[in-house]
Amino acid sequence: MENFSEAIEDREDSGLAPYAIRHRDSGGRIFPEADQPYRTCFQRDRDRIIHSKAFRRLGYKTQVFINSEGDNYRTRLTHSLEVGQIARSVSSVLRLNVDFAETLALAHDLGHTPFGHAGQDSLHSLMNHHGGFEHNRQSLRIVSVLESRYPDYNGLNLSRATLKGMMKHKQTYECDLLLKDLCNKRREENPCLEAEIVDQCDKIAYNHHDLEDGLDSGFLAYDELDQLPFWKHSRLQVLDEKGEIFKNLRREVQIRTVIRKMMDACITDLIETTQKNLNEINPASLNDILSLERSSYPVAFSREMQEILKETQNFLRTRLYNHPRVMQMSRRGIRMIEFLFDEYIHNPEIMPVHVQKRINDFGLHRVVSDYISGMTDRYAMKQYEYLSGHGNPSFSQL
C-alpha cells in the first residue's frame, strides 16, 4: 500500500508558523510502529485517545455536578470536547498545529477521579505515603501503562511529543520508569505553544460553563450575577446590541447569550495578546520557544483579562464550589472513595483479576489508586452500595 502520510504531513506543516510544532517534531514512538498511510502521527494520537476506554468513561465523571444530578450538566467528557474546540480555533488563527492542540486537549483530563476535585483530593490524601495522586500524572499513566488495546505493548504508545505536551507539571509517578527520560527532558524546556494554549483554553471553558451550569442548577441566581463586573458588562453589551429581542428571550437563552459574549471576549483577548507577544519576540523556530526565558513566554491574556478571570474564579469558588449542596455532593463522594480504598487495600482479591496482576509490578496502593481513579461516578456508587451493604445491586450490575 502506498504511504501518503509524509505527503499529508508536509501539506499540513506548510501552513504553520515557524515556531509551531511540526509533524517531524513528533519524536517518534517509544515502541516503534509503521506509519499509517492516510493519517498523520498526531491525528493517530488524537484518534487513539478518542477510542480509549478512559476517554469514554469521562462521560460519567463529575465536572461540578455528580452525573446522577441531571442530564444537561457538563461532565469531564463534554468539558474536554469544549476545550478541544476552543484550542483548535485559537491554534488555527495563530497558525499552530491544530491536530496536536486538539490531541492534548482531549487527553488533559483522562486521569481525573470520580466525584471531581474532591475525589482527587481524597485519593491524594489516602496515597500520601505512597507517592500521592495527581490527575495529570495519572493521565500520563493511563496512556503509557493502563490502557490495554494492543497486543505488543501496554498503553496507547503515543508520540513522544504528545507525551511531553501532556506533562503540564513536569512530573510522573516514580513507578512509571518508561516516562522518566522524557520527563527529565521536559523539565529542561518550556512547553510548546500548543500545550500552553490548551492550558489557557481549559480556563476559558471551565470558568464559563461552570457559570452556566451553576445558573441552570439554581445554585447561582441570575440577578446576583450582576455582582460580577464581567458578567454585568457583557449583559449590558448584549442588551445594547439586541434590545427588546434580548429582553423577550427565555432566561435560559439570555444566559447562553451573555456567556457566549464573555467567552468571545476571552478567546479574542488570548489570541490578540499572544499574537502581539509573538510579534515582539519574533521567534524563528520551535527551539526559540522552548528555550525562552519564562518571563518572556508569549501565550498569555492581557493583564485586564487576567484580573477578570481571577475575579470569575473567586466568584465561582465562593458562590458555587462552596455552595452547601455542592459540598454535600463532594462529601458524599469522598466517603465512598475512602470506603472503597480501605476495602481494596485490605481485600485486594475482590478487585478484578486483571487489576490484581499489576500489584507485583506497581505495588498494592498504586494499583488500588489506579482502579478507583478509573471508576465513573456511577460505578463507584454501585461498588460502594454493594460492598457496604447500603444498597442491593445484583451481580450483573457490577
C-alpha positions, 0 to 999 in steps of 0.5 A: 500500500502506498504511504501518503502520510509524509505527503499529508504531513508536509501539506499540513506543516506548510501552513504553520508558523515557524515556531509551531510544532511540526509533524517531524517534531513528533519524536517518534514512538517509544515502541516503534510502529509503521506509519499509517498511510492516510493519517498523520502521527498526531491525528493517530494520537488524537484518534487513539485517545478518542477510542480509549476506554478512559476517554469514554468513561469521562462521560460519567465523571463529575465536572461540578455536578455528580452525573446522577444530578441531571442530564444537561450538566457538563461532565469531564467528557463534554468539558474536554470536547469544549476545550478541544474546540476552543484550542483548535480555533485559537491554534488555527488563527495563530497558525499552530498545529491544530491536530496536536492542540486538539490531541492534548486537549482531549487527553488533559483530563483522562486521569481525573477521579470520580466525584471531581476535585474532591475525589482527587483530593481524597485519593491524594490524601489516602496515597500520601505515603505512597507517592500521592495522586495527581490527575495529570500524572495519572493521565500520563499513566493511563496512556503509557501503562493502563490502557490495554488495546494492543497486543505488543505493548501496554498503553496507547504508545503515543508520540513522544511529543504528545507525551511531553505536551501532556506533562503540564507539571513536569512530573510522573509517578516514580513507578512509571520508569518508561516516562522518566527520560522524557520527563527529565527532558521536559523539565529542561524546556518550556512547553510548546505553544500548543500545550500552553494554549490548551492550558489557557483554553481549559480556563476559558471553558471551565470558568464559563460553563461552570457559570452556566451550569451553576445558573441552570442548577439554581445554585447561582441566581441570575440577578446576583450575577450582576455582582460580577463586573464581567458578567454585568458588562457583557449583559449590558453589551448584549442588551445594547446590541439586541434590545427588546429581542434580548429582553423577550428571550427565555432566561435560559437563552439570555444566559447562553447569550451573555456567556457566549459574549464573555467567552468571545471576549476571552478567546479574542483577548488570548489570541490578540495578546499572544499574537502581539507577544509573538510579534515582539519576540519574533521567534524563528523556530520551535527551539526559540520557544522552548528555550525562552526565558519564562518571563518572556513566554508569549501565550498569555491574556492581557493583564485586564483579562487576567484580573477578570478571570481571577475575579470569575474564579473567586466568584465561582469558588465562593458562590458555587464550589462552596455552595452547601449542596455542592459540598454535600455532593463532594462529601458524599463522594469522598466517603465512598472513595475512602470506603472503597480504598480501605476495602481494596487495600485490605481485600485486594482479591475482590478487585478484578483479576486483571487489576490484581496482576499489576500489584507485583509490578506497581505495588498494592496502593498504586494499583488500588489508586489506579482502579478507583481513579478509573471508576465513573461516578456511577460505578463507584456508587454501585461498588460502594452500595454493594460492598457496604451493604447500603444498597442491593445491586445484583451481580450483573450490575457490577 
